[in-house]
Amino acid sequence: MADAYITLEEAAEYEGIKYNTLIQRMKRNPEAFKTKTEPAVNGGKERVLVAVSSLSKKARRAHKEAQSIEGGDVVVDKRITNSMPWYVDVELNWYVENHGGQYYKAVEFTKTVQEFLNYAGDNRTEFAQEFADLKGISLRTLYRQAENYLEASAWAVKLNKEDGKNYDFFKVLALCRKPKQRFTFPSLTDRARAFIENLWFDKEFAANNSTVEMLYEKMEEVAGKNGWPYPSYQTVARYVNYLMEEKRGKNAHFLAARGAREYRNKVMVKASRDSKSLPVMGLVQGDVHTFDDWVKYTHPNGKVTAIKPNLVAWVDIRSRAIPSSVMCLHANAEIMKQSILKMIYNEIGGKPCGVPQWINIDNGKEYTAETLTGRKRKYRVSFDSETVGFYKSVGIQDDIRSLPYQPWSKAYIERFFGIVCSEFSKWLASYTGTLTGSRTAGKVRKDIKGMLERDELLTLEEFYELWQKWLNEKYHQKDHKGLKKAKEQWRKPAELFANAEERYYKPAPPRSYASMLMMRADRVHVYNTGIHKFGYEYRADELCDYIGDKVDIRWDQEDVTRLYVYTLDGKKICEALSQDLLLIAPKVPQKALEEHMKAQHRQLKRDRERIKEYTTPFEQRINQHVNGPSDTVGGFVIKKQGKKPVDNVVALPEDKQFKDEVRNKKHNDQLDNEFYRKKAEKALAVLRKLG
């Protein structure tokens, strides 16, 4: 076999050395290199060529591979017209993980193939037979694997030229067995696949919990009518399972069957919250929970029935403590106010709760009433507490609403209610279980009507007393899993609430201001007969000056016999009392008539005095002032009033109406003192004349 000659530049590249280094080797040992010359293509000095057989084994192998790869592009181009080898689209890590045994055997066999391909001697056929017998494989297998190796080398070079990445692992994968293909479903046509997918994920079909049997029955009907070929039932069942499990269509089918609301609740990804970054009372969550227990309740009309009480509770997210809980028949905006006020004046572990910085409330109407949030009012009332809302009036910075039908947005209070169900409610004999869409089997049958007749039910007051005992002695004093998971230093809610260094504390407002906030507000018209409200008339002498005008009123829902009347600017006018209508009849109650006549005389006298005061000339006003009593005569005896026990610290409210009312009260006290001083001076003057 004739020797192949290459240029010195190519020989140096195959040897992995510099051109000058190869020249020096040839000069030192010219007998070891077989050379020849040939004329240059462009003329000039002849070019020196060296025989491949004169090079090292490493260089000969590199030359052999290069010669094999030169035709690789041709092979690749030829095979592209048909199909690419299977290993081009296979991920190496996946194959090694799933077919590690075959892969590592191929790594060892690669050395055998390389040794065979590197043979450059004579009688290659005889060498191949001897080599195959030595390795224990057939000659046909040796040639086939050598061809696969060279083809993989060609593909590696081609892809390397395209993106510059190393694809030498193709040479090993080419000697491995092609993995068996799964989920091909050759008997399913594209039309059949589309029909199965369309019907299986149809909203109405999925919502009815339809089965694969129903799908196959409809497929037989449609295919028979249109003349389509269709596979067996087993194939359709496997294809549906492939869509659900391998193609991960489970969640999409759940969305089609149950709708977006339940999908968001059960399937949609949720984010975890870092409660440890919050201060104590930095954020509290509130919600309403209906107990699964029945209690005896006496209605205002005296009727006794069995009810499931509602629990309005607030949870401090950082400590998981419950600063406030209120029980009621039905939760409304007034109950929300009571629960907030109970929270800001409450104590846990000896630490006052105070006003929270933020509150996270449910989207229900009892939490988002306009009197609470100050938003979406139909008309404006001039009270600051009505304008900004109850939450901000007591000092809360703002409220955050949870999205409707998304309980995970208020997960902390929902988890607390879960603890209530499992650790408190189930210990009562009147427990009847929870009946929900996802837990219909949780219902417990009880004869509640019979228990009520036998007086076996706790009253609402007894139930609340039992609840407070459980809350303070068990829940607050027991290790909380959430605090343990958050790696808090204190694991009990009451301990963490009392000892946490990060704490938001804002003092509670005065209780008098809180009492005022509990009142309802409205804007009314003042008539000659007073203020008309609740079917009654409310009167006061001070209202005579506002007949025909609008005023703002407040009233306590527990006592509607009195209205607190204010101007549109928030200045207090008076307190109007409810009175029965004066009977227009031959006989009029003497007391009612006398009171009515006195009110008329007081009004007339007051307006006459005002006329006299306003018509007094300027000179007379000065004389009255000069001849007035000395400041040292008839002085006041000032006595410091004893203070009732109050909180050491209170937050001064920003409510303009409350401030004006306090200021006016002080001013009225001064006017009363002035009146009594003048009366005393007149009496002294009479005594002096007598003496």
C-alpha positions in Angstrom: 0.0 0.0 0.0 1.5 3.3 -1.1 2.4 5.8 1.5 0.4 9.0 1.9 2.3 12.3 1.9 1.3 15.5 3.7 2.8 18.9 4.0 5.0 19.9 6.9 2.4 22.3 8.3 -0.2 19.5 8.4 2.3 17.1 10.0 3.2 19.6 12.7 -0.6 20.1 13.4 -1.1 16.3 13.8 1.9 16.0 16.0 0.7 18.9 18.1 4.0 20.8 17.9 5.2 24.0 16.2 6.4 24.0 12.5 9.9 25.0 13.5 10.1 22.2 16.1 9.2 19.6 13.4 12.0 21.0 11.1 14.5 20.7 13.9 13.5 17.0 14.5 13.9 16.2 10.8 17.4 17.9 10.7 18.6 15.9 13.8 17.3 12.6 12.5 16.8 12.7 8.7 16.8 8.9 8.3 13.6 8.6 10.4 11.6 10.7 8.0 10.6 9.7 4.5 10.2 12.8 2.4 9.7 14.0 -1.2 9.3 17.2 -3.0 6.8 18.6 -5.5 6.6 21.8 -7.4 4.8 24.7 -5.8 1.4 25.6 -7.3 2.3 29.2 -7.8 5.9 28.6 -8.8 9.0 29.3 -6.8 10.7 26.9 -4.3 9.6 23.3 -4.3 7.4 22.2 -1.4 8.6 19.4 1.0 6.1 16.6 1.8 6.6 14.0 4.5 5.2 10.4 4.6 2.4 9.7 7.2 4.2 6.5 8.1 7.2 8.5 9.3 5.1 10.3 11.9 4.3 9.2 15.5 1.4 6.9 16.3 -0.5 9.9 17.7 -0.1 11.9 14.5 -1.1 8.8 12.3 -4.3 8.4 14.4 -5.2 12.1 14.0 -4.5 11.9 10.3 -6.7 8.8 10.0 -9.6 10.4 11.9 -9.2 13.5 9.7 -9.4 11.5 6.6 -12.5 9.7 7.8 -14.1 13.0 8.8 -13.4 14.6 5.5 -16.1 12.5 4.0 -18.3 13.0 7.1 -20.1 16.1 5.7 -21.1 14.0 2.7 -22.4 11.3 4.9 -24.3 13.8 7.1 -25.8 15.5 4.1 -26.9 12.2 2.7 -28.5 11.1 6.0 -30.2 14.5 6.6 -32.5 13.8 3.7 -33.7 10.7 5.5 -33.5 11.2 9.3 -30.9 12.2 11.9 -29.4 9.5 14.2 -31.4 9.0 17.4 -28.5 10.3 19.6 -28.5 13.8 18.2 -31.7 14.7 20.0 -31.0 12.8 23.2 -29.8 14.5 26.4 -26.6 12.8 27.7 -27.5 13.1 31.4 -30.9 11.6 30.9 -29.5 8.6 29.0 -26.7 8.0 31.5 -29.2 8.1 34.4 -31.7 5.8 32.7 -29.3 3.5 30.7 -26.1 3.8 32.7 -25.1 0.1 32.2 -25.3 0.3 28.4 -23.5 3.7 28.3 -20.5 2.5 30.3 -20.2 -0.7 28.3 -20.1 1.5 25.2 -17.3 3.6 26.7 -15.2 0.5 27.0 -16.1 -0.7 23.5 -15.2 2.7 22.1 -11.5 1.9 22.8 -11.8 -1.3 20.8 -13.3 0.5 17.8 -10.6 3.2 17.9 -7.9 0.5 18.0 -9.4 -1.1 15.0 -9.7 2.1 13.0 -6.1 3.1 13.9 -4.7 0.1 12.2 -2.6 1.3 9.2 -0.9 -1.9 8.1 -1.4 -4.3 5.2 -4.0 -7.2 5.0 -6.7 -5.1 6.7 -9.3 -7.8 6.1 -7.2 -10.5 7.7 -6.5 -8.1 10.6 -10.2 -7.4 11.0 -11.1 -11.1 11.3 -8.3 -11.8 13.8 -9.2 -8.6 15.8 -12.9 -9.6 15.9 -12.1 -13.1 17.1 -9.8 -11.7 19.7 -12.5 -9.4 21.1 -15.2 -12.1 21.0 -17.5 -10.3 18.5 -18.5 -11.1 14.9 -16.8 -9.4 12.0 -20.1 -8.0 10.9 -20.7 -6.3 14.3 -17.2 -4.9 14.2 -17.7 -3.3 10.8 -21.2 -2.0 11.7 -19.9 -0.4 15.0 -16.9 1.1 13.2 -19.3 2.7 10.6 -21.5 4.0 13.4 -18.4 5.5 15.2 -17.3 7.3 12.0 -20.8 8.6 11.3 -21.0 9.9 14.9 -17.6 11.6 14.4 -18.9 13.3 11.3 -22.1 14.6 13.1 -19.9 15.8 16.0 -17.7 17.8 13.6 -20.7 19.2 11.7 -22.5 20.4 14.9 -19.2 21.7 16.3 -18.8 23.9 13.3 -22.4 25.3 13.8 -22.3 26.2 17.5 -18.7 25.5 18.6 -19.7 23.0 21.3 -18.1 19.6 21.9 -20.2 16.6 20.7 -17.6 13.8 21.1 -20.1 11.9 23.3 -21.9 11.1 20.0 -19.2 8.5 19.4 -20.1 6.7 22.6 -23.9 7.0 22.1 -23.5 5.6 18.6 -22.3 2.3 20.0 -25.3 2.2 22.5 -28.6 0.6 21.8 -31.3 3.0 20.9 -33.8 3.4 23.8 -37.2 2.0 23.2 -39.7 4.6 22.3 -42.8 4.9 24.5 -46.2 6.6 24.1 -46.1 6.6 20.3 -49.6 5.3 19.9 -49.2 4.3 16.2 -52.9 3.2 15.9 -54.1 6.7 16.8 -54.4 9.1 13.9 -54.1 12.8 14.2 -57.8 13.2 13.9 -58.5 10.6 16.6 -56.0 12.3 19.0 -57.6 15.7 18.4 -61.1 14.3 19.1 -60.0 12.7 22.3 -58.3 15.8 23.5 -61.2 18.1 22.5 -63.8 16.0 24.3 -61.8 15.1 27.4 -60.9 18.7 28.2 -64.3 20.1 27.2 -65.7 22.2 30.2 -69.2 20.7 30.2 -67.9 17.1 29.6 -65.3 17.5 32.4 -67.7 19.2 34.8 -70.0 16.2 34.8 -67.2 13.9 36.0 -67.4 12.0 32.7 -65.4 8.8 32.3 -63.2 7.3 29.6 -66.1 4.8 28.8 -68.3 7.8 27.9 -65.5 9.3 25.8 -65.0 6.0 23.9 -68.7 5.5 23.4 -69.0 9.0 21.8 -65.9 8.3 19.7 -67.4 5.1 18.3 -70.5 6.9 17.4 -68.8 9.9 15.6 -66.1 7.7 13.9 -68.8 5.2 12.6 -70.9 8.1 11.3 -67.9 9.7 9.5 -66.0 6.5 8.5 -62.9 7.2 10.6 -60.7 4.4 11.8 -60.6 4.3 15.6 -58.5 2.2 18.0 -59.4 -0.1 20.9 -60.7 1.0 24.2 -57.4 0.1 25.9 -55.5 2.4 23.5 -57.9 5.3 24.2 -57.6 4.7 28.0 -53.8 4.7 27.7 -53.8 7.9 25.6 -56.0 9.7 28.2 -53.6 8.5 31.0 -50.7 9.7 28.9 -52.3 13.2 28.6 -53.0 13.4 32.3 -49.8 12.0 33.7 -47.0 12.3 31.1 -48.2 15.6 29.4 -49.2 16.9 32.9 -52.8 17.8 31.8 -54.1 17.1 35.3 -54.4 20.7 36.4 -55.9 21.8 33.1 -58.6 19.1 33.4 -59.2 20.2 37.0 -59.6 23.8 35.8 -62.1 22.7 33.1 -64.0 20.5 35.6 -64.1 22.7 38.7 -63.7 26.2 37.5 -61.3 29.0 38.2 -62.4 29.6 41.8 -61.6 26.1 43.0 -58.6 25.9 40.8 -57.1 29.0 42.6 -57.9 27.4 45.9 -56.6 23.9 45.3 -54.1 23.9 42.5 -52.6 27.4 42.0 -49.2 28.0 43.3 -49.0 29.9 46.6 -46.3 32.1 48.1 -45.1 31.7 51.7 -44.9 34.7 54.0 -42.1 35.7 56.3 -44.0 36.5 59.5 -40.8 36.8 61.5 -40.0 40.1 59.7 -43.2 41.7 61.1 -43.3 43.4 64.5 -45.9 42.4 67.1 -49.1 44.2 66.3 -47.7 45.3 63.0 -50.3 43.4 61.1 -53.4 41.6 62.4 -55.9 39.5 60.4 -59.6 39.3 61.1 -62.4 37.1 60.0 -65.7 35.6 61.1 -66.1 32.0 62.0 -69.3 30.0 62.5 -68.9 27.5 65.3 -69.9 23.9 64.6 -71.6 23.8 68.0 -75.1 24.8 69.0 -75.9 26.9 72.0 -79.1 28.2 73.7 -79.9 31.8 72.8 -82.6 34.0 74.2 -83.9 36.6 71.6 -84.9 40.1 72.6 -88.6 39.1 72.4 -88.0 36.3 74.9 -88.0 33.4 72.4 -85.4 30.7 73.1 -83.8 28.9 70.2 -80.7 26.9 69.3 -78.1 28.8 67.3 -74.6 28.4 65.9 -72.8 31.5 67.3 -70.4 33.5 65.2 -66.9 34.3 66.3 -65.2 37.5 65.3 -61.5 37.1 66.0 -58.3 38.9 65.2 -54.9 37.2 65.1 -51.5 39.0 65.4 -49.5 37.5 62.6 -46.1 37.7 64.3 -47.0 36.0 67.6 -50.2 34.1 66.5 -51.8 35.6 69.7 -55.5 36.5 69.6 -55.8 40.1 70.9 -59.6 40.2 70.4 -62.5 37.8 70.1 -66.2 38.6 70.2 -69.2 36.2 70.0 -72.5 37.2 68.5 -75.6 35.9 66.6 -74.8 37.7 63.4 -71.7 39.7 62.6 -72.1 43.3 61.3 -70.3 46.6 61.3 -71.1 47.4 64.9 -69.7 44.0 66.0 -66.5 44.8 64.1 -66.2 48.1 66.0 -66.6 46.3 69.3 -64.0 43.7 68.4 -61.5 46.5 67.4 -62.1 48.5 70.6 -61.7 45.3 72.6 -58.4 44.7 70.9 -56.9 48.1 71.5 -57.8 48.1 75.2 -56.8 44.5 75.8 -53.7 43.0 77.3 -51.8 39.7 76.6 -49.1 38.5 79.0 -49.1 41.8 80.8 -48.5 43.8 77.6 -51.1 46.2 76.3 -52.1 45.5 72.7 -52.7 49.1 71.6 -53.7 50.1 68.1 -52.3 47.8 65.3 -50.4 49.4 62.5 -52.2 47.5 59.7 -55.2 45.2 59.6 -56.0 42.5 57.0 -59.7 42.1 56.7 -62.1 39.9 54.8 -63.9 41.2 51.7 -67.3 40.7 53.4 -69.7 43.6 54.0 -69.4 43.4 57.7 -65.7 44.3 57.5 -65.9 46.8 54.6 -68.9 48.9 55.6 -68.5 52.5 54.8 -68.6 53.5 58.4 -65.5 51.4 59.0 -63.4 52.1 56.0 -64.7 55.6 55.1 -65.0 54.6 51.4 -67.9 54.6 49.0 -70.3 56.7 51.0 -73.5 57.7 49.3 -73.3 61.1 50.9 -70.9 63.0 53.1 -71.3 63.5 56.8 -69.1 66.1 58.3 -67.8 64.0 61.3 -64.2 63.2 60.8 -64.8 59.6 62.1 -67.3 59.1 59.3 -65.2 60.7 56.6 -62.0 58.7 57.2 -63.7 55.6 58.6 -63.7 53.9 62.0 -60.4 52.0 61.3 -58.4 55.2 60.7 -60.2 57.1 63.4 -58.9 54.9 66.2 -55.4 55.2 64.8 -55.0 52.3 62.3 -52.9 53.4 59.3 -54.9 51.5 56.7 -56.8 48.3 56.0 -55.9 45.6 53.5 -58.7 43.6 51.9 -58.4 39.9 51.1 -59.6 38.9 47.7 -63.0 37.2 47.5 -63.0 33.4 47.5 -59.3 33.2 48.2 -58.9 32.1 51.8 -55.1 31.7 51.4 -54.8 35.5 51.4 -55.7 35.4 55.1 -54.2 32.1 55.9 -53.2 32.8 59.5 -56.7 33.4 60.8 -58.0 30.5 58.7 -55.5 28.2 60.3 -56.5 29.5 63.8 -60.1 28.6 63.0 -58.9 25.1 62.0 -57.3 24.8 65.4 -60.6 26.0 67.0 -62.5 23.2 65.2 -60.1 20.4 66.1 -59.1 21.4 69.7 -62.2 23.3 71.0 -65.4 22.7 69.1 -65.1 18.9 69.1 -65.1 18.7 72.9 -68.7 19.9 73.2 -71.7 17.6 73.1 -73.6 19.9 70.7 -70.9 19.5 68.0 -72.5 18.6 64.7 -69.4 18.7 62.4 -68.6 20.7 59.3 -70.6 20.4 56.2 -68.6 21.8 53.2 -68.3 20.9 49.6 -65.0 19.1 50.1 -65.9 17.4 53.4 -69.5 16.2 53.1 -68.8 13.2 55.3 -67.8 15.4 58.3 -71.4 16.0 59.4 -72.3 14.5 62.8 -76.0 13.8 63.5 -77.3 15.2 66.8 -80.8 15.8 68.1 -80.3 19.5 68.7 -84.0 20.2 69.1 -84.3 17.5 71.8 -81.1 18.8 73.6 -82.7 22.3 73.7 -85.9 21.0 75.1 -84.0 19.0 77.8 -81.9 22.1 78.6 -78.7 20.3 77.7 -77.3 23.2 75.6 -75.0 25.8 77.0 -76.2 29.3 77.0 -74.3 31.8 74.8 -72.8 33.4 78.0 -71.6 30.0 79.3 -70.2 29.1 75.9 -68.3 32.4 75.7 -66.9 31.8 79.3 -65.7 28.4 78.3 -64.2 29.9 75.1 -62.2 32.5 77.0 -60.8 29.8 79.4 -59.6 27.7 76.5 -58.1 30.7 74.7 -56.2 32.1 77.6 -55.2 28.8 79.4 -54.6 26.5 76.5 -54.1 28.2 73.1 -52.0 31.1 74.4 -49.9 28.9 76.7 -49.3 26.0 74.2 -46.3 25.7 71.8 -47.4 26.8 68.3 -46.2 24.8 65.3 -46.0 27.9 63.2 -43.7 29.7 65.6 -41.5 26.6 65.8 -41.3 26.5 62.0 -40.4 30.2 62.0 -37.6 29.4 64.5 -38.9 31.9 67.0 -37.2 32.1 70.4 -40.5 31.9 72.1 -42.9 29.2 70.9 -46.0 30.1 72.9 -48.2 32.9 71.5 -48.5 34.8 74.8 -44.8 34.6 75.5 -43.8 35.9 72.1 -46.4 38.7 72.3 -45.0 39.8 75.6 -41.2 39.3 75.0 -40.6 40.1 71.3 -38.2 42.9 70.8 -39.8 44.0 67.5 -43.0 45.6 68.6 -45.3 48.3 67.1 -47.1 50.1 69.9 -49.5 53.0 69.5 -51.5 53.9 72.7 -55.3 53.6 72.6 -57.4 56.8 72.3 -59.4 58.0 75.3 -62.4 55.7 76.1 -64.7 58.7 75.8 -63.6 59.1 72.2 -64.1 55.4 71.6 -67.6 55.6 73.0 -68.4 58.4 70.6 -67.1 56.3 67.7 -69.5 53.5 68.6 -72.4 55.8 67.9 -74.3 55.9 64.6 -74.3 59.2 62.6 -76.7 60.9 60.2 -77.7 64.3 58.8 -81.3 65.5 59.5 -83.6 68.5 59.1 -84.7 70.5 62.1 -88.5 71.2 62.1 -90.6 73.4 64.3 -91.5 70.4 66.3 -87.8 69.3 66.6 -85.9 66.5 65.0 -87.9 63.6 63.5 -86.1 60.2 63.9 -87.3 56.6 64.5 -90.9 57.8 64.4 -90.3 60.1 67.4 -89.7 63.8 67.9 -86.5 65.0 69.7 -86.5 68.4 71.2 -84.1 70.8 73.0 -84.2 74.6 73.6 -81.0 75.0 71.6 -82.6 73.6 68.5 -84.8 76.7 68.2 -82.0 78.6 66.6 -81.6 75.9 63.9 -85.2 75.5 62.8 -85.2 75.0 59.0 -81.5 74.0 58.9 -79.6 70.8 58.5 -77.7 69.3 61.5 -75.6 66.2 62.1 -76.7 63.8 64.8 -75.2 60.9 66.7 -77.0 58.3 68.7 -76.3 55.2 70.8 -78.0 52.2 69.3 -78.6 50.8 72.8 -80.3 54.1 73.9 -82.3 55.9 71.3 -84.0 58.3 73.8 -81.2 60.8 73.3 -79.7 62.4 70.2 -76.4 64.3 70.2 -76.7 67.2 67.9 -73.9 69.0 66.1 -73.5 71.7 63.5 -72.3 70.9 60.0 -68.9 72.0 61.1 -68.8 69.5 63.9 -69.6 71.8 66.8 -71.9 70.4 69.5 -75.2 72.1 69.8 -77.1 70.1 72.4 -78.5 66.8 73.5 -82.1 66.3 72.3 -84.5 64.1 74.1 -87.4 62.1 72.6 -90.9 63.4 73.7 -94.4 62.2 73.0 -96.6 64.3 70.7 -98.7 66.9 72.4 -102.3 65.7 72.1 -104.5 68.0 70.1 -107.7 67.3 72.1 -110.1 68.8 74.7 -107.9 67.3 77.4 -104.2 67.9 77.3 -101.9 66.3 79.9 -101.0 69.1 82.3 -97.3 68.1 82.6 -96.8 67.9 78.9 -98.6 71.3 78.4 -96.6 72.9 81.2 -93.3 71.7 79.8 -94.3 72.9 76.3 -95.3 76.4 77.7 -92.1 76.6 79.6 -90.1 75.8 76.5 -91.9 78.5 74.6 -91.3 81.1 77.3 -87.6 80.2 77.5 -87.3 80.6 73.8 -89.0 84.0 73.8 -87.0 85.2 76.7 -83.7 84.2 75.2 -84.4 85.9 71.9 -85.6 89.1 73.7 -82.4 89.2 75.7 -80.4 88.8 72.5 -82.3 91.7 70.9 -81.6 93.8 73.9 -77.9 92.9 73.8 -77.6 93.5 70.1 -79.4 96.9 70.3 -77.3 98.3 73.2 -75.4 101.4 72.1 -71.6 101.3 72.1 -71.4 103.9 75.0 -73.6 101.9 77.3 -71.6 98.8 76.6 -68.4 100.7 77.7 -70.1 101.9 80.8 -71.3 98.5 81.7 -67.8 97.3 81.3 -66.3 100.1 83.4 -68.9 99.9 86.2 -68.7 96.2 86.3 -67.5 94.4 89.4 -63.8 94.1 90.2 -62.0 90.9 89.3 -61.2 90.5 93.0 -64.9 90.6 94.1 -66.9 87.4 94.0 -64.0 85.4 92.8 -64.3 81.7 92.1 -63.3 79.0 94.5 -61.3 76.6 92.3 -61.2 73.1 93.3 -59.3 70.4 91.6 -61.5 67.5 90.7 -60.2 64.1 91.6 -59.2 62.0 88.6 -60.7 58.6 87.9 -58.2 55.8 87.3 -57.3 56.0 83.6 -54.6 54.6 81.4 -51.2 56.2 81.9 -50.9 56.9 78.2 -53.6 57.7 75.6 -53.3 58.7 72.0 -54.8 62.1 71.3 -57.3 61.6 68.4 -57.1 63.8 65.3 -60.9 64.0 65.2 -61.8 67.7 64.8 -65.4 67.2 66.1 -64.1 65.5 69.3 -61.6 68.3 69.9 -64.3 71.0 69.4 -66.6 69.2 71.8 -64.0 69.1 74.5 -63.2 72.8 73.9 -66.9 73.8 74.0 -67.4 71.9 77.2 -64.7 73.9 78.9 -66.2 77.1 77.5 -69.7 76.2 78.8 -68.3 75.5 82.3 -66.8 79.0 82.3 -70.2 80.5 81.2 -71.9 78.7 84.1 -69.4 80.1 86.6 -69.9 83.6 85.2 -73.6 83.3 85.7 -73.3 82.2 89.3 -70.8 85.0 90.0 -73.2 87.6 88.8 -76.1 86.2 90.8 -73.9 86.3 93.9 -72.9 89.9 93.3 -76.6 90.9 93.0 -77.4 89.1 96.3 -74.4 90.9 98.0 -75.6 94.3 96.8 -79.1 93.7 98.2 -77.6 92.6 101.5 -75.5 95.8 101.7 -78.6 98.0 101.2 -80.3 96.1 103.9 -77.3 96.5 106.2 
